[in-house]
Every structure is written in C-alpha cells, then in structure tokens.
Amino acid sequence: MQVAKVKQKVLQEEGHAVDISHDGEDGGFLAEVNDYDLIVLDLMLPKKNGIQVCREIRERGVNTPVLMLTARDSVEDKVHGLDAGADDYMAKPFSFQELLARVRAL
C-alpha cells in the first residue's frame, strides 16, 4: 500500500488528480463509473488480477488508456498484458521520470 501512496504523491505533484484502489474489483468498478484520462494498473491485485480487470473494462467499452505497472517482467507477461488490452507495460523497479514520461505520452 505504501508504494501506491508514493506514486500518488509524485503524480499529484505533477498536477494529476489520483484515485487509488487496493483490489481489482474496486478498481474495475471505478474504471467503469469514472471518466479517467489514464488507468495505472498493477497485475498482482487481490480479488481480481490486473489482466482480468483490463479485459473486463475493455469488454465493457472503457477505452481509457491503461498503463500496466508491475513486478512481472518476462516477455510473456508483457505480451499477456498488452493482449488483455493495456496500452503500455512498465516493469518494476522503475524510475519516476520514466513513469511520468509514459503518463504524459498516454
């Protein structure tokens, strides 16, 4: 949970409004009912993993760009995430400079 708060603080310092969800069910719900500019999604979430969340929101017509940010860094994991509907995939550990550049790009 601490890592999410650090990411939130960094993004807010750059002028972004940030909502945090700590499980896939809640995150999927928020993605469907709110109009976000970007969704930063971890793969390893309780209740529903990030792959499930990404597939479900895409099936429900949510076209918000999705950046998967996760510790899973194999080529297979990246392909799986992108095939699930993610627009970008970033492995941990990461630099905040790179994260912010990817956020700006999406």
VOGURO-983521 format. One record per residue: x, y, z of N, C-alpha, C in turn. Coordinates in steps of 0.02 Angstrom, whole numbers, plus 32768, in hexadecimal, padded with zeros to 4 digits. Example, Ala and Ser with C-alpha at 12.3 -4.5 7.8 and 13.67 -1.06 7.14 Angstrom:
# VOGURO-983521
82947EE4818682677F1F818682947F5B8186/82827F90816282AC7FCB816582858002818A/
# end
This chain:
# VOGURO-983521
80297FC48000800080008000802C803F8000/8064803B802080918075802480A7808C7FDE/80B7805D7FB280CE806E7F6F809880957F4A/805A80827F52802280A67F32802080EF7F4A/802B80FA7F89802A813E7FA5806381687F89/809E81497F8080D6816E7F6480C781817F1B/80AD81527EF4809A81617EAF806681987EAD/803581947EDA800181C77EDD801F820C7EEA/804C82107F19806B82507F2A8092826C7EEF/80BA82427ECE80E282597E9580B482727E5D/8080824D7E4E805182617E19802C82A17E2C/801882A77E6B7FF582E47E80802383217E7C/806383177E8D8093834F7E88809B83677E40/808D833B7E108090834D7DC9804D83697DB1/801C83717DDD7FDD838F7DCC7FA5835F7DBA/7FAF831E7DC77F7C82EC7DB67F4F82DF7DF3/7F0F82D57DE67EE182BD7E197EE682717E19/7EE982527E557EF6820B7E5A7EC581EA7E8A/7EA681B47E727E7E81877E9D7EA681477EA4/7EA281287EDF7EC480E97EEB7E9180B47EFD/7E9A80797EE17E72803F7EF47EA480087F06/7E947FE37F3A7EC37FAF7F517EAF7F697F3E/7E7A7F617F167E697F1F7EFD7E497F257EB8/7E4A7EEE7E937E327EEE7E4F7DE87EFB7E47/7DC07EE27E757D777EED7E6F7D677F377E74/7D837F587EA67D777FA07EB07D947FC87E77/7DD07FB67E617DF07FD97E297DC87FD47DE9/7DAE7F997DDB7D857F907D9F7D467FBA7DA3/7D277FBC7DDE7CEB7FE57DE87CFB802E7DDC/7D3180477DFB7D44808E7DF27D51809E7DA8/7D7180707D857D80807B7D3E7D4180817D14/7D0D805D7D297CCF805F7D037CA3809B7D12/7CA680B57D4F7C7880EB7D627C9781307D60/7CD981347D587CFB81757D557D1A817F7D10/7D2381BD7CFE7D4181CE7CBE7D8A81E37CCB/7DB781B27CC77DFD81BE7CD47E2381CD7C93/7E5B81F17C997E8781FC7C607EB781C17C58/7EC5819D7C8F7EF481667C8F7EE681397CCA/7EEF80F87CC07EEB80C77CF67F3080A77CFC/7F4E80AB7D387F8C80887D477F78804A7D6E/7F8880117D527F6D7FD27D6C7FA57FA07D7C/7FA47F867DB97FD37F527DCD7FB57F0E7DBA/7FDF7EDE7DAA7FC77E9B7D9A7FB37E747DD7/7FD97E7C7E0D7FCF7E517E487FA47E767E7B/7F637E727E6F7F317E917E9C7F077E5B7EBD/7EEF7E677EFA7EC17E377F187E7C7E3A7EF5/7E577E067EFD7E137DFD7EE47E107DF27E98/7E2D7E1F7E717E337E167E287E777E317E15/7E9C7E0B7DEC7EDE7E247DD87ED67E587DA0/7F0D7E7A7D927F0C7EB07D607EF87E997D1B/7F0A7E5C7D087EF77E417CC67EAB7E3C7CC2/7E8D7E207CF77E447E1A7CF87E237E5F7CF5/7E3C7E8D7D1D7E1F7ED07D1E7E247EF17CD9/7E5E7EED7CBB7E677F0C7C797E387EED7C45/7E357EAB7C437E077E8B7C137DBF7EA07C1E/7DAA7EA07C5D7D647EB07C6D7D527EF87C5B/7D7F7F277C6B7D6D7F6C7C5A7D6D7F777C0F/7D997F557BEB7D997F5A7BA27D597F3C7B85/7D437F037BA07D057EE47B897CC97F107B97/7CCD7F397BCA7C957F667BDC7C9A7FAA7BBA/7CCA7FB07B8D7CCE7FEE7B657CF780257B83/7D1D80187BB87D48804C7BD47D8680507BA8/7D90808A7B897DC880947B5B7E0180BE7B78/7DFD80CC7BB97E3180F37BDB7E7480CF7BD2/7EA980F47BC27EEB80D47BBD7EFD80B27BFF/7F1C80777BF97F3180507C347F7C80457C31/7F9E80587C677FE5804B7C707FEB80167CA6/80037FDC7C94800E7FA77CC580537FB47CE4/80547FB77D2680917FC47D4C80987F8B7D7E/80C87F5E7D7380C97F207D99810F7F047DA1/81177ED97DD281587EB77DDD81627E7E7DAB/812F7E6A7D8981357E327D5981527E4D7D19/818E7E367D0881B37E567CD281CA7E287C9A/81AF7DEB7C9781C37DC07C5F81A17DD77C1F/81BC7DC47BE7819E7DD57BA781577DB97BA3/814E7D7C7BBC810C7D5E7BBC80DA7D877BE5/80EF7DA17C1F80C47DCC7C4880B17E0B7C22/80E27E2A7C0280D57E687BDD80A47E5C7BA4/80AF7E267B7E80827E157B47803C7E077B61/80387DE37B987FF77DD27BB67FD27E137BCA/7FF67E427BE97FD77E817BFE7FC07EAB7BC3/7FE97EAF7B917FD77ED67B567F9D7EB57B30/7F9E7E737B2C7F677E4F7B0B7F257E567B32/7F297E627B737EED7E6B7B9B7ECD7EB07B91/7EF37EDD7B6F7ED77F1F7B607EFF7F597B7B/7F377F4C7B9D7F607F837BB57F807FA87B7B/7F8A7FE97B847FA980127B517FF580167B5A/800C800A7B978053800C7BA6805F7FDE7BE2/809E7FC97BEA80AF7F997C1F80F37FAE7C3A/80F77FB87C7B81347FCE7C9A81447FA17CD5/81817F877CD781947F597D0D81B67F7E7D47/81A97F657D8381CC7F7D7DBF820E7F577DC4/82417F757DE082437FBA7DF882447FEC7DBE/822D80277DCB8227805A7D97823F809C7DB2/824F80C97D858260810D7D9A822181387D94/821A81677DC181E081937DBE81E381BF7D80/821F81D07D68822581F77D2B820781D17CF0/821581917CEC81F981697CB581AE81627CBD/819781567CFA814F81517D06812B81907CF0/814681CA7D03812682097CF1812782147CA5/815D82007C84816182067C3B812C81DA7C1A/8122819D7C3280F081717C1680AA818B7C23/809F81A87C5F805E81C67C6E805081FE7C3D/808182287C31807882607C01806A82467BBB/808C82117BA8808481F57B65803E81D87B5A/802481BA7B8F7FE1819B7B887FAA81CE7B93/
# end
